[in-house]
Amino acid sequence: MKKKTDFVHPYIPNSVPAVKEKMLAEIGVKSMAELYEDIPEKLRLRKALSLPEPKLSELELKRHVQMILDRNTSCEEFTSFLGGGCAHHYVPAICDEVTRRSEFLTAYAGEPYEDAGRFQALFEYESLMAELLDFDVVNVPTYDWGQAASTAVRMAGRITKRTKVLFADTLSPDRLAVMKNYCHPVMDLVPVGHDPGTGLLDLADFVSKLTDDTAAVYFENPSYLGFIETQGQKVADLAHAKGTLLVVGVDPISLGVLKPPSHYGADMACGDIQGLGNHMYFGGALGGFIATRDEEKFVMEYPSRIFGIAETSVEGEWGFGDVAYSRTSFDKREKGKEFVGTAAALHGIGAAVYLSLMGPQGMRDLGRHTLQKTQYGMKKLGAIRGVRIRFRSAPFKEFVVDFTRTEKSVAKINRYLLRHHIFGGKDLSHEFPELRGCALYCITEMVTGADIDNLAGVLKDYLR
């Protein structure tokens, strides 16, 4: 019988004992333990991990994984009204066809793949996003909206040499947590209240907190709670009068019908491209974007990669490559403004395919379609006895439904909806104390009028 240490795992390379011994001898160590001697003893686990026995057959392993996956419930089987940062949008087949090509799928980073067209594909993504946002410069996607927003306000801090950020208190708590981590201890985040009736930014509170030390003002439009912020230009004018930069978070899906932030005074825009041809994948094929004007003070503060186009030494030929590579942590390493690492560039390629396919008219149609069905959903749910819609401002894609008068919790309502193959709205009780008993409902192009009617009917039967 082989010793446990002699076990050769079929899926772990170089696990053959003789191969491991040869590799250790090559680097001059006697055992694997020597490689970890810098780790303090108190941090080492001195017992076996609680792991199942290895699956030695590929077939056996596949069956095991499939049994786990079969426990999941898909939005293809249930109707989903969940949003809050990751929503069920349609992904055209061509998006998968392109992003699953090996030259893109396996070339998420690393320089040997440029001849396969990755730089050009990402340049096209940046160009399409810049046109949608009506800004000049867009970065290669970073991890998600949270990182993009955090990076944007840190950029504002370096540009203005200031340390305070004002943010709308209707911001996603998850996104705010990321921003706090990024800003501590060099910048302070200060919340600005909202009008309880409309959800819009409380301008009086905003003015009282706007000081000469404010680097940036950050709000989202549409907001995390769905309503459209109509005071953008007023906020921009007040901020700019103090030398403060305006950063606006935006859902790119909305820009077929709503003005982009650049049209009401924003200096920077950020957001997520999950809705642009990327699947949810149990939490989202997320990708954060940052957009600015083509001014040196902005461009040189981007920590992430930007790809540009330039003439080569061959007449009539153009090449694609890094813009101001010295900005990035790839060049500066530990002295970089921010560590970039593996990004979400592949999702940017998916977004480029999606935007190319949709075109301006397609994005306009999608926006109108979403607006109309959002209004229809509000009307149907708001007509149910005991149910009311929070916030009077016009929404886009998402809206807050108040169930407090029904005397049934959102958790109980959602459990009932699951029995009818419906994912109900996101429970806001734990995120916003003042919205206890409320849920955030999301209506995308994947939800039909019949789906909304069915939801309203099931809720009406349960709540009567």
C-alpha positions as CSV (number, residue, x, y, z in Angstrom):
1,M,0.0,0.0,0.0
2,K,1.3,3.5,-0.9
3,K,2.0,5.9,1.9
4,K,-0.3,8.9,2.2
5,T,2.6,11.1,1.2
6,D,3.0,9.1,-1.9
7,F,-0.5,9.8,-3.2
8,V,-0.5,11.2,-6.7
9,H,-3.5,13.3,-7.3
10,P,-4.8,13.2,-10.9
11,Y,-5.8,16.9,-10.9
12,I,-2.8,18.4,-9.1
13,P,0.3,18.9,-11.3
14,N,3.7,17.8,-10.0
15,S,2.2,15.7,-7.2
16,V,4.4,12.7,-8.1
17,P,6.8,12.3,-5.1
18,A,9.9,12.0,-7.3
19,V,9.0,15.1,-9.2
20,K,8.4,17.1,-5.9
21,E,11.7,15.9,-4.5
22,K,13.5,17.0,-7.7
23,M,11.9,20.5,-7.6
24,L,12.8,20.9,-3.9
25,A,16.4,20.0,-4.6
26,E,16.5,22.4,-7.5
27,I,15.6,25.4,-5.3
28,G,17.8,24.1,-2.4
29,V,15.3,23.1,0.3
30,K,14.7,19.7,2.0
31,S,11.0,19.8,2.5
32,M,7.8,21.7,1.7
33,A,7.8,22.9,5.4
34,E,10.8,25.0,4.7
35,L,8.9,27.0,2.2
36,Y,6.5,28.2,4.9
37,E,8.9,28.8,7.8
38,D,8.3,32.6,7.6
39,I,4.7,32.0,8.7
40,P,4.4,32.4,12.5
41,E,3.7,29.1,14.3
42,K,0.5,30.5,15.9
43,L,-1.0,31.0,12.4
44,R,-0.3,27.4,11.2
45,L,-3.1,24.8,11.2
46,R,-1.7,21.7,12.9
47,K,-4.6,19.4,12.0
48,A,-6.0,17.8,8.9
49,L,-8.6,19.8,7.0
50,S,-12.1,18.4,7.1
51,L,-12.3,17.4,3.5
52,P,-14.0,14.5,1.8
53,E,-12.0,11.7,0.2
54,P,-10.8,12.7,-3.3
55,K,-12.8,11.7,-6.4
56,L,-10.3,9.7,-8.5
57,S,-12.6,9.3,-11.5
58,E,-13.6,12.3,-13.7
59,L,-17.0,10.8,-14.1
60,E,-17.5,10.4,-10.4
61,L,-16.3,14.0,-9.8
62,K,-18.7,15.3,-12.5
63,R,-21.6,13.5,-10.9
64,H,-20.7,14.9,-7.5
65,V,-20.5,18.5,-8.7
66,Q,-23.8,18.1,-10.7
67,M,-25.6,16.9,-7.6
68,I,-24.5,20.1,-5.8
69,L,-25.5,22.3,-8.8
70,D,-28.9,20.6,-9.0
71,R,-29.7,22.1,-5.6
72,N,-29.6,25.6,-7.1
73,T,-32.7,27.3,-8.4
74,S,-32.2,29.2,-11.7
75,C,-33.8,32.4,-12.9
76,E,-34.5,30.5,-16.1
77,E,-37.0,28.4,-14.0
78,F,-38.2,31.2,-11.7
79,T,-39.3,34.7,-12.4
80,S,-36.8,37.1,-10.7
81,F,-37.6,40.5,-9.2
82,L,-34.3,40.7,-7.5
83,G,-31.8,43.5,-8.2
84,G,-29.8,45.7,-5.9
85,G,-26.6,45.5,-8.0
86,C,-26.9,42.3,-9.9
87,A,-30.0,41.6,-12.0
88,H,-31.4,39.1,-14.6
89,H,-30.7,40.7,-18.0
90,Y,-30.8,39.1,-21.4
91,V,-27.4,38.0,-22.7
92,P,-27.4,37.7,-26.5
93,A,-25.8,34.5,-27.8
94,I,-23.2,36.4,-29.7
95,C,-21.8,37.7,-26.4
96,D,-21.0,34.2,-25.2
97,E,-19.8,33.2,-28.6
98,V,-17.1,35.9,-28.5
99,T,-16.1,35.9,-24.8
100,R,-15.8,32.1,-24.8
101,R,-13.2,32.1,-27.5
102,S,-10.0,30.8,-26.1
103,E,-7.9,33.8,-27.1
104,F,-10.1,36.0,-24.8
105,L,-11.2,33.5,-22.2
106,T,-7.7,32.4,-21.3
107,A,-6.0,35.7,-21.8
108,Y,-7.5,37.7,-18.9
109,A,-4.0,39.1,-18.2
110,G,-0.4,38.7,-19.4
111,E,1.4,40.2,-22.3
112,P,1.8,37.2,-24.6
113,Y,-1.7,37.5,-25.9
114,E,-1.7,41.0,-27.5
115,D,-1.4,39.6,-31.0
116,A,-4.7,37.8,-30.4
117,G,-6.5,41.2,-30.4
118,R,-7.2,41.7,-26.7
119,F,-5.9,45.2,-26.7
120,Q,-8.0,46.2,-29.7
121,A,-11.1,44.5,-28.2
122,L,-10.7,46.5,-25.0
123,F,-10.0,49.7,-26.9
124,E,-13.3,49.1,-28.7
125,Y,-15.0,48.5,-25.3
126,E,-13.6,51.8,-23.9
127,S,-14.7,53.7,-27.0
128,L,-18.3,52.3,-26.9
129,M,-18.6,53.1,-23.2
130,A,-17.2,56.6,-23.8
131,E,-19.8,57.2,-26.4
132,L,-22.6,55.9,-24.2
133,L,-21.4,58.0,-21.2
134,D,-20.3,61.0,-23.4
135,F,-17.0,61.1,-21.7
136,D,-13.5,60.9,-23.3
137,V,-11.7,58.3,-21.3
138,V,-12.9,55.0,-19.9
139,N,-10.7,52.4,-18.1
140,V,-10.4,48.7,-18.6
141,P,-13.0,47.2,-16.2
142,T,-12.0,46.8,-12.6
143,Y,-13.6,44.3,-10.2
144,D,-17.0,45.9,-9.7
145,W,-18.9,49.1,-9.1
146,G,-17.8,49.3,-5.5
147,Q,-14.1,49.4,-6.5
148,A,-14.8,51.8,-9.3
149,A,-16.6,54.2,-7.0
150,S,-13.9,53.9,-4.4
151,T,-11.1,54.5,-6.9
152,A,-13.0,57.5,-8.4
153,V,-13.3,59.3,-5.0
154,R,-9.6,58.5,-4.2
155,M,-8.7,60.0,-7.6
156,A,-10.7,63.1,-6.6
157,G,-8.8,63.3,-3.4
158,R,-5.4,63.2,-5.1
159,I,-6.5,65.8,-7.7
160,T,-8.0,68.3,-5.2
161,K,-5.5,67.5,-2.4
162,R,-8.6,67.3,-0.1
163,T,-9.8,64.7,2.4
164,K,-13.6,64.7,2.6
165,V,-16.2,62.9,0.5
166,L,-19.9,63.7,0.7
167,F,-22.2,60.8,-0.3
168,A,-26.0,60.3,-0.6
169,D,-27.2,58.2,2.3
170,T,-29.3,56.1,0.0
171,L,-26.1,54.5,-1.2
172,S,-25.9,50.7,-1.2
173,P,-24.5,49.6,2.2
174,D,-22.3,47.0,0.5
175,R,-20.8,49.6,-1.8
176,L,-20.4,52.0,1.1
177,A,-18.4,49.4,3.0
178,V,-16.0,49.0,0.1
179,M,-15.6,52.8,-0.1
180,K,-14.9,53.1,3.6
181,N,-12.2,50.4,3.3
182,Y,-10.6,52.2,0.4
183,C,-10.7,55.6,1.9
184,H,-9.6,54.8,5.5
185,P,-7.5,56.5,6.9
186,V,-6.7,59.1,4.3
187,M,-10.3,60.3,3.5
188,D,-13.5,60.8,5.5
189,L,-16.9,59.8,4.2
190,V,-19.8,62.0,5.3
191,P,-23.4,61.1,4.6
192,V,-25.9,63.6,3.2
193,G,-29.6,63.0,4.0
194,H,-32.5,62.6,1.7
195,D,-36.0,63.8,1.4
196,P,-38.2,61.0,3.0
197,G,-41.0,61.7,0.5
198,T,-39.0,61.8,-2.8
199,G,-35.7,60.1,-1.8
200,L,-33.9,63.0,-3.5
201,L,-30.8,64.5,-2.0
202,D,-31.6,67.0,0.8
203,L,-30.0,70.1,-0.6
204,A,-30.1,72.0,2.7
205,D,-28.2,69.2,4.4
206,F,-25.8,69.0,1.4
207,V,-25.0,72.7,1.5
208,S,-24.4,72.6,5.3
209,K,-21.8,69.9,4.9
210,L,-20.1,71.1,1.7
211,T,-16.8,72.8,2.8
212,D,-13.5,73.9,1.3
213,D,-12.1,70.5,2.3
214,T,-14.6,68.5,0.3
215,A,-12.8,66.6,-2.5
216,A,-15.8,64.9,-4.0
217,V,-19.6,64.5,-3.9
218,Y,-20.9,61.1,-4.8
219,F,-24.4,60.1,-5.6
220,E,-26.0,57.5,-7.9
221,N,-28.5,58.1,-10.7
222,P,-30.7,56.0,-10.7
223,S,-30.1,55.5,-7.0
224,Y,-29.7,52.2,-5.3
225,L,-33.3,52.5,-4.3
226,G,-34.4,53.0,-7.9
227,F,-35.5,56.6,-8.1
228,I,-34.0,59.1,-10.6
229,E,-32.1,62.0,-9.0
230,T,-33.3,65.2,-10.8
231,Q,-31.1,67.7,-9.0
232,G,-27.8,66.7,-10.6
233,Q,-27.1,70.1,-12.2
234,K,-27.8,71.9,-8.9
235,V,-25.5,69.6,-7.0
236,A,-22.8,70.0,-9.6
237,D,-23.0,73.8,-9.5
238,L,-22.9,73.9,-5.7
239,A,-19.9,71.5,-5.7
240,H,-17.9,73.3,-8.4
241,A,-18.4,76.6,-6.6
242,K,-16.3,75.1,-3.8
243,G,-13.8,73.5,-6.1
244,T,-15.2,70.1,-5.4
245,L,-15.5,67.3,-8.0
246,L,-18.7,65.5,-8.7
247,V,-18.7,61.8,-9.1
248,V,-21.9,60.1,-10.3
249,G,-22.6,56.3,-10.2
250,V,-24.8,55.2,-13.1
251,D,-26.5,52.1,-14.4
252,P,-25.4,52.1,-18.1
253,I,-28.7,50.4,-19.0
254,S,-30.5,53.6,-18.2
255,L,-28.5,55.8,-20.6
256,G,-30.7,55.0,-23.6
257,V,-33.3,57.3,-22.0
258,L,-31.6,59.3,-19.3
259,K,-29.0,62.0,-19.7
260,P,-25.5,60.7,-19.0
261,P,-23.8,62.3,-15.9
262,S,-21.5,64.4,-18.1
263,H,-24.6,66.4,-19.3
264,Y,-25.4,67.7,-15.8
265,G,-21.9,68.6,-14.5
266,A,-20.3,65.3,-13.4
267,D,-16.5,65.3,-13.5
268,M,-16.4,61.5,-13.3
269,A,-18.9,58.7,-13.8
270,C,-18.6,55.1,-12.6
271,G,-20.8,52.0,-12.4
272,D,-21.0,48.3,-13.4
273,I,-21.3,46.6,-16.7
274,Q,-23.0,43.4,-15.5
275,G,-26.2,44.3,-17.4
276,L,-24.4,44.7,-20.6
277,G,-24.2,41.2,-22.0
278,N,-22.8,39.5,-18.8
279,H,-24.5,36.7,-16.9
280,M,-25.2,36.8,-13.2
281,Y,-23.1,33.8,-12.4
282,F,-24.2,33.4,-8.7
283,G,-23.3,37.0,-7.8
284,G,-22.5,38.5,-11.1
285,A,-20.0,38.8,-13.9
286,L,-19.3,42.2,-12.5
287,G,-17.0,44.9,-13.9
288,G,-16.5,48.4,-12.7
289,F,-15.9,51.3,-15.0
290,I,-14.6,54.9,-14.5
291,A,-15.1,57.6,-17.1
292,T,-13.6,61.2,-17.2
293,R,-12.7,64.0,-19.5
294,D,-9.5,63.7,-21.5
295,E,-7.5,66.0,-19.2
296,E,-4.1,65.1,-17.8
297,K,-5.2,65.7,-14.2
298,F,-7.7,62.9,-14.5
299,V,-5.9,60.5,-16.8
300,M,-2.7,60.4,-14.7
301,E,-4.7,59.6,-11.6
302,Y,-6.3,56.4,-13.0
303,P,-4.6,53.5,-11.3
304,S,-6.1,51.0,-13.8
305,R,-5.1,50.3,-17.4
306,I,-6.3,52.3,-20.3
307,F,-5.7,51.1,-23.9
308,G,-5.2,53.6,-26.7
309,I,-4.6,53.6,-30.4
310,A,-1.5,55.0,-32.2
311,E,0.3,54.9,-35.5
312,T,3.1,52.5,-35.8
313,S,6.4,52.8,-37.6
314,V,4.7,51.2,-40.6
315,E,2.9,53.8,-42.7
316,G,-0.9,53.3,-42.6
317,E,-0.7,50.8,-39.7
318,W,-2.2,51.4,-36.3
319,G,-1.5,49.6,-33.0
320,F,-3.2,49.3,-29.7
321,G,-1.5,49.5,-26.3
322,D,-1.2,50.9,-22.8
323,V,-1.7,54.7,-22.3
324,A,0.7,56.2,-19.7
325,Y,1.8,52.8,-18.4
326,S,3.8,54.5,-15.7
327,R,0.6,55.4,-13.9
328,T,-0.1,51.8,-12.9
329,S,1.0,49.4,-10.2
330,F,2.4,47.2,-13.0
331,D,5.1,49.9,-13.3
332,K,5.2,51.4,-9.8
333,R,4.6,48.1,-7.9
334,E,4.4,48.9,-4.2
335,K,4.6,52.6,-4.8
336,G,1.5,52.6,-7.1
337,K,-1.6,54.6,-6.3
338,E,-3.6,51.4,-6.0
339,F,-2.9,47.8,-6.8
340,V,-4.8,46.7,-9.9
341,G,-4.1,43.0,-10.3
342,T,-6.4,40.7,-12.2
343,A,-9.3,42.8,-13.6
344,A,-12.6,42.0,-15.2
345,A,-11.4,42.7,-18.7
346,L,-13.2,39.7,-20.2
347,H,-16.6,41.1,-19.1
348,G,-15.6,44.3,-20.8
349,I,-15.3,42.4,-24.1
350,G,-18.7,41.0,-23.5
351,A,-20.1,44.5,-22.9
352,A,-18.4,45.7,-26.2
353,V,-20.2,43.0,-28.1
354,Y,-23.5,43.8,-26.5
355,L,-23.2,47.6,-27.2
356,S,-22.1,46.9,-30.8
357,L,-25.2,44.7,-31.2
358,M,-27.6,47.0,-29.6
359,G,-26.5,50.3,-31.1
360,P,-28.1,53.7,-30.0
361,Q,-31.6,52.7,-31.1
362,G,-31.4,49.4,-29.3
363,M,-30.3,51.1,-26.0
364,R,-33.1,53.6,-26.4
365,D,-35.7,50.9,-27.0
366,L,-34.4,48.9,-24.0
367,G,-34.5,52.0,-21.8
368,R,-38.1,52.9,-22.8
369,H,-39.2,49.3,-22.4
370,T,-37.7,49.2,-18.9
371,L,-39.3,52.5,-17.9
372,Q,-42.7,51.4,-19.1
373,K,-42.7,48.1,-17.3
374,T,-41.3,49.6,-14.1
375,Q,-44.3,52.0,-14.1
376,Y,-46.7,49.1,-14.8
377,G,-45.2,47.1,-12.0
378,M,-45.6,50.0,-9.5
379,K,-49.2,50.4,-10.6
380,K,-50.1,46.8,-10.2
381,L,-48.4,46.3,-6.8
382,G,-49.5,49.7,-5.5
383,A,-53.1,48.7,-6.1
384,I,-53.0,45.8,-3.7
385,R,-54.6,46.5,-0.3
386,G,-52.1,47.3,2.4
387,V,-49.2,47.7,-0.1
388,R,-47.8,51.1,-1.0
389,I,-44.9,52.4,-3.1
390,R,-42.3,54.4,-1.3
391,F,-40.8,57.6,-2.8
392,R,-42.7,59.8,-5.2
393,S,-39.7,60.3,-7.6
394,A,-39.8,58.6,-11.0
395,P,-38.0,55.2,-10.9
396,F,-35.9,53.3,-13.4
397,K,-35.8,49.5,-13.2
398,E,-36.1,49.4,-9.4
399,F,-38.6,50.7,-6.8
400,V,-39.3,50.3,-3.1
401,V,-42.5,48.4,-2.1
402,D,-43.7,48.9,1.5
403,F,-45.5,45.9,3.1
404,T,-45.7,47.3,6.7
405,R,-49.4,47.8,6.6
406,T,-50.0,44.1,5.7
407,E,-48.4,43.0,9.0
408,K,-46.4,40.4,7.1
409,S,-42.6,40.5,6.9
410,V,-40.8,40.6,3.6
411,A,-39.1,37.4,4.6
412,K,-42.5,35.6,4.9
413,I,-43.8,37.1,1.7
414,N,-40.7,36.0,-0.2
415,R,-41.0,32.5,1.2
416,Y,-44.5,32.4,-0.1
417,L,-43.5,33.7,-3.5
418,L,-40.9,31.0,-3.8
419,R,-43.6,28.4,-3.6
420,H,-45.0,30.0,-6.8
421,H,-41.7,30.1,-8.6
422,I,-41.1,33.8,-8.0
423,F,-38.0,35.5,-6.5
424,G,-39.4,38.4,-4.6
425,G,-37.8,41.8,-4.0
426,K,-34.7,42.3,-1.9
427,D,-35.5,42.8,1.8
428,L,-34.3,46.2,2.8
429,S,-35.0,45.8,6.5
430,H,-31.4,45.1,7.5
431,E,-29.8,47.8,5.3
432,F,-32.1,50.8,6.1
433,P,-33.8,50.8,9.5
434,E,-36.3,53.3,8.2
435,L,-37.3,50.9,5.4
436,R,-38.1,48.0,7.7
437,G,-40.9,46.0,6.1
438,C,-39.9,47.2,2.6
439,A,-38.5,45.4,-0.4
440,L,-36.6,46.6,-3.5
441,Y,-38.2,45.2,-6.6
442,C,-36.4,45.1,-9.9
443,I,-38.0,44.8,-13.4
444,T,-35.7,44.1,-16.3
445,E,-36.4,43.2,-19.9
446,M,-36.6,39.5,-18.8
447,V,-39.8,40.2,-16.9
448,T,-43.0,40.2,-19.0
449,G,-46.3,41.9,-18.4
450,A,-47.8,38.5,-17.7
451,D,-45.1,37.9,-15.0
452,I,-46.0,41.2,-13.3
453,D,-49.7,40.3,-13.4
454,N,-48.9,36.9,-11.9
455,L,-46.8,38.5,-9.1
456,A,-49.6,40.9,-8.3
457,G,-52.1,38.1,-8.3
458,V,-50.1,35.8,-6.0
459,L,-49.4,38.8,-3.6
460,K,-53.1,39.8,-3.6
461,D,-54.1,36.2,-2.7
462,Y,-51.6,36.0,0.1
463,L,-52.1,39.5,1.6
464,R,-55.9,39.7,1.6
